[in-house]
């Protein structure tokens, strides 16, 4: 399940532009916020898209967590919420 979630999140990010990785990193390790891949407005749109695709809602605790800042961490948050639903 986690790989499918990662794939969907990566697809959403790649709609906004190519993911450029440092040598040795995998896309699941991509820190999309730190890399500036999404700005404040596109981050809100991105969050809404993720919530809609997976039929979940993020809390402020989720979106402010360190885990939320990279693809794998976000995928883990999503997976936990999907399982809880």
Rosetta blueprint (number, residue, H / E / L):
1 X L
2 X H
3 X H
4 X H
5 X H
6 X H
7 X H
8 X H
9 X H
10 X H
11 X H
12 X H
13 X H
14 X H
15 X H
16 X L
17 X L
18 X L
19 X L
20 X L
21 X L
22 X L
23 X L
24 X L
25 X L
26 X L
27 X H
28 X H
29 X H
30 X L
31 X L
32 X L
33 X L
34 X L
35 X L
36 X L
37 X L
38 X L
39 X L
40 X H
41 X H
42 X H
43 X H
44 X H
45 X H
46 X H
47 X H
48 X H
49 X H
50 X H
51 X H
52 X H
53 X H
54 X H
55 X L
56 X L
57 X L
58 X L
59 X L
60 X H
61 X H
62 X H
63 X H
64 X L
65 X L
66 X H
67 X H
68 X H
69 X H
70 X L
71 X H
72 X H
73 X H
74 X H
75 X H
76 X H
77 X H
78 X H
79 X H
80 X H
81 X H
82 X H
83 X H
84 X H
85 X L
